[in-house]
């Protein structure tokens, strides 16, 4: 099962969803628009309740949601791709566990003006995860970033 958790300002069928679904048409993208994190956790819990071995691509606030969901229900997930994850908040501090480094890809733009790179670096160090820094901003919309996103997911699918 392949899931996409969108960020605060986007929707379930935004540019990252379109990028991923063009290669992975089975991608499921729940609609979290207008929801706070607790509401998103409730909905994501319902969506994933019967799943195991799911892989989640989470963008920004969706990356925070993916990390929190793994921390709560690790048995449901086999891997995460976190794109500029919003782990710089108190909610990020509530993440108690993450998959091993071989089951996580974290990509973050060096010019991100929404989520501080240093906070994501600290989060990655806390769980001994590699951080892949891209020459891009928060949206990771550059062609090189989009290619890196697809490569990260492909490598995770092959290794999991």
N, C-alpha and C positions, 0 to 999 in steps of 0.2 A: 504494500500500500504506500502510495506517495502522496504527501499532503503539502499544501502551501498555506502558510499563515501570513496574511498581509499586515502592513503597518497601519498606523493611526490615520494617515492622510490618504491612503489609497483604499482600494476595494479588492474584492476577491478576484477580479478579472483585469487588473492593471497591467502595466508593462512587464513586470517580472513574471506574473502568471502567464502572459502571452508568450514570453520568451521560453519558459519552461514547458508549457503545454504544447508548443510546436514540436518539441522533441519527445515529450512524454504525455501523450494524449490522455492517459489514465489519471493524470493529476487531479486531485480533489482539492478544492479551495473553498472552505467555509466562509460565509459572510459574517465578519465581526464588526461591520461599520456601526459607529455610534456606541460601541460597548466599551466599558472600562475593563481593567484587567480581570477583576473577579468574574464579571459576566462572560468574558472571553474564556476563562478557565472552565466555567460551568458548561459553556457550549462545546468547547474542545473535549471536555471529559465525556460528554454525551456522544460526540462524533467518533471518538476513539475507543469507546467502552468495550467493543468486541475485537479490537485490533491487537495484533502482536507483530513485531518486526516492521513496524511502520517507519518510514523515513520522512522527516519534516524539513522543509525549507522554510525558514522564518525570517522575515524582513523587518528590521527595526523593532517596533513594538511586538510584531509577530515573532521575532527572534527571542525576545524576552519571554513571550508566551510559550514558545517551544522549549526553552530551557526550564521554565517553571513546570511545564507538563512532564518533562522527562524526570525532573526531581520528584514529582508526586507519583508518577506511574511508570517507572523505568521498564517494566515488563511489557509495555505496549510499543516500545520504540527500539529500533536497532541503530538509528543514526540521525544526526542533525546537521544541517547546513545553515549556519547563522550568518545573516547578511546585515552588517552594521547593527548588531543587536543592542537594544536599549537596556543594557544591564547596568547602566550608570545610576539607577534609581534605588530606593530602598527595596523595591520589589526584586531587583537583581541580587540584593544581599540575601534574599530568602531562598535562592537556589542553593540546595544543599549537596547535590551530586550531579555529575555529568557523565556521559559515556567516556570510555577511554579515548585517548587522542586519535586512535585509528578509526573511530566511528564518529568523529566530529570534524567539520570544516568551518572555520570562522574567517570571514572576509570583511575587511573594513577599509574605508577610504582614508587616505592620509589627510585629505582636506575636508573631512566631515565637520560641518558646523552645527550639527544637531546632537549627535552622540559623541562625546569626547573619545578620541582614539586611546588616550591613556587609561580611561576607565575600562575599555574593552581589553586592553593589554593586561591590566591588573586582574580582571576576571579570568582571562586565559591562563595567567600564571597561577592563580588560585587552584585551577583544576588541571594544570600541566597540559594545556592545549596549545597547539600551534596557531599563531595568528598570521594570516596572509594579508599584508597591507597592499592596497591597490592605489594607484595614482588617480584618485577620483574623489568626489564628494559623497554626501550621505546617500544619495539615490543610486549610486553605483550604476549610472546609466551609460557610461562610456563603452564603446565597442569592446575595448580590452577587458573591462570589468564584466561585461555580459559573457564574454568568452570564458573568463575565469569562473564565473558562476556555474556555467554548464560543465566545465571541466571538473569543478569541485564535486558536483552532484554525480557525474559519471564515475569519478574515482571512488566515491563513497559507495555507490551501487556495486562496483566491481569488488571492493574490499569487504563488503558486509556479507 
